[in-house]
Each structure stands twice: as C-alpha cells, then as structure tokens.
Amino acid sequence: MSYNEDIIEAFISTPKKFHWYKKAFNHFEVNNTARWYWNNGAFVGGFWYLLFRKDLKSALIILFIELLLGAILPLNIFIIFFILISISIGGFGTFFIYKKYKKDRGGIEAMFKDKAKRVGVISIVGGVNPTAYYAGVLAMLSLLLILTGLFMITLR
C-alpha cells in the first residue's frame, strides 16, 4: 500500500471499513466542499457515530442543537426535526470525519517528518472510541425501553 492508503487506514482503524472510507474520502477530494455521502451508521447513530469516530466538536454541536430543539419544540414537531437531523448526519457525517482527518493529517505531517511516525500518531488521534459505541447502544436500548413503557402506559 502507498503512504496515503496507510495513513487513511491508520486514521480509520477499522480494516473492514477501509475501502469504504477510502472511496468516500476520494469522493470529497474532488472539490473539497461539503458533499453528500450516505452512511447508515451515521444516520442511525447520530452524534454517537461522531463520538465513536472521535469527532467530539461535531458531536457536541449536534447534541446541543438536539437538546435545544427538544427543550423548545413540542414533541410532534421535535420528532420531525430529529428525523431531518438524522438524515443530515447520515448524508454529511462522513464528510465531518473527512474534515477531521484532513486537519489532523496536516498537523501531524507538519510536526513529524518520519512517515512511520506519522502513521502511528494518526492512529492514536483518529481511530475509534469503543466506549462511545457501547454507550450509544446502551442509550438506544434505554430509549427503546422507555418508549415501550410509555406506550404500554397509554394503552391502559
């Protein structure tokens, strides 16, 4: 593999997803602007996906927007906005990861001249956060149980 492929694979840290992300990153390289690239994990996981991919800044912005809308909108309108936000994250979530990759890669390449060192450092800076994955699954299951309980109460 080339250095470019090595550094992308190190940043992604999930070998099964390497070719998918490589294709997505090539898609974004065309004109380096926000572009739609569908990601089922980002759609379903929402901000948890961004936490899993260590994009804390984007995850916190999305969480803040969702909490703010949840606090000020009636539930039926909030659900519509939540679905729209989820679709947006599904389409642009991978682009957020790409932008983080480009920023991290640029900083690392400015600091280190040795290519092997760069690949090692980007695997630490990038990669995945398994705790976010398990927290997201637990949160989704908890939400499902809460909604099921509320639904059962309304049937009585």
C-alpha positions in Angstrom: 0.0 0.0 0.0 1.0 3.6 -0.5 1.7 6.1 2.3 -1.7 7.8 1.5 -3.5 4.5 2.0 -1.5 3.6 5.1 -2.4 6.9 6.8 -6.1 6.7 5.9 -6.2 3.1 7.2 -4.5 4.2 10.4 -6.9 7.0 10.9 -10.0 4.9 10.3 -8.7 2.0 12.4 -11.4 -0.4 11.2 -9.9 -2.6 8.4 -13.3 -3.8 7.2 -14.3 -0.2 6.5 -11.0 0.9 4.9 -12.1 0.6 1.3 -15.5 2.3 2.0 -13.8 5.3 3.7 -11.1 5.4 1.1 -13.8 5.7 -1.6 -15.7 8.3 0.5 -12.5 10.4 1.1 -11.8 10.3 -2.7 -15.3 11.5 -3.3 -14.6 14.5 -1.0 -11.2 15.2 -2.6 -12.9 16.2 -5.9 -13.6 19.8 -4.8 -13.1 19.7 -1.0 -16.5 21.1 -0.2 -19.3 19.6 1.9 -20.7 16.7 -0.2 -23.4 14.1 0.5 -22.1 10.6 1.0 -24.6 8.3 2.7 -23.6 6.4 5.9 -26.1 4.1 7.6 -24.1 4.2 10.9 -24.1 7.9 11.0 -27.9 8.0 10.2 -28.8 5.5 13.0 -26.1 6.6 15.5 -26.3 10.3 15.1 -24.0 12.1 17.4 -22.9 8.8 18.9 -21.3 8.0 15.5 -19.3 11.1 15.6 -18.2 10.3 19.2 -17.2 6.8 18.1 -15.1 8.4 15.3 -13.6 10.8 17.8 -15.1 13.9 16.3 -16.0 15.5 19.6 -16.6 19.0 18.3 -19.2 18.0 15.7 -20.8 15.6 18.1 -21.2 18.3 20.8 -22.6 20.8 18.3 -25.2 18.3 17.1 -26.1 17.2 20.7 -26.5 20.9 21.7 -28.9 21.5 18.7 -30.9 18.4 19.5 -31.2 19.3 23.2 -32.1 22.9 22.4 -34.8 21.9 19.9 -36.1 19.2 22.3 -36.5 21.8 25.0 -38.3 24.4 23.0 -40.4 22.4 20.4 -43.5 20.3 21.1 -42.8 16.6 20.8 -44.5 16.0 17.5 -42.5 18.8 15.8 -39.3 17.8 17.5 -39.6 14.3 16.1 -39.8 15.7 12.6 -36.7 17.9 13.2 -34.9 14.9 14.8 -35.5 12.8 11.7 -34.3 15.6 9.5 -31.1 16.0 11.7 -30.6 12.2 11.5 -30.9 12.2 7.7 -28.4 15.2 7.5 -25.9 13.3 9.7 -26.4 10.2 7.6 -25.5 12.3 4.5 -22.8 14.6 5.9 -21.4 12.6 8.8 -18.7 11.0 6.8 -17.7 14.5 5.5 -17.3 15.6 9.1 -14.9 12.7 9.6 -13.0 13.6 6.4 -12.6 17.2 7.5 -11.2 16.0 10.9 -8.9 13.6 9.0 -7.5 16.4 6.8 -7.0 18.7 9.8 -5.3 16.0 11.9 -3.2 14.8 9.0 -2.0 18.3 8.2 -1.0 19.0 11.8 0.8 15.6 12.2 2.6 16.0 8.9 3.8 19.4 10.0 5.2 18.0 13.2 6.7 14.7 12.1 9.0 14.1 9.1 9.1 10.3 9.5 6.2 8.6 7.7 6.0 5.7 10.0 5.8 8.1 13.0 3.0 10.0 11.2 1.0 6.8 10.7 1.5 5.8 14.3 0.4 9.2 15.6 -2.7 9.5 13.4 -3.9 6.0 14.5 -4.0 7.4 18.1 -5.5 10.8 17.1 -8.0 9.2 14.8 -9.3 5.7 15.2 -12.4 4.8 17.1 -13.7 5.2 20.7 -15.2 1.8 21.6 -16.7 3.3 24.8 -18.8 5.7 22.7 -20.1 2.6 20.7 -21.2 0.8 23.8 -22.7 4.0 25.4 -24.6 4.6 22.2 -26.0 1.1 22.1 -27.0 1.4 25.8 -28.6 4.8 25.2 -30.6 3.4 22.2 -31.8 0.4 24.2 -32.7 2.6 27.2 -34.7 4.9 24.9 -36.4 1.9 23.3 -37.4 0.6 26.8 -38.6 4.0 27.9 -40.7 4.5 24.8 -42.1 1.0 25.1 -43.0 1.6 28.7 -44.7 4.9 27.8 -46.6 3.3 25.0 -47.8 0.5 27.4 -49.0 3.1 29.9 -51.0 4.9 27.2 -52.8 1.6 26.3 -54.2 1.2 29.8 
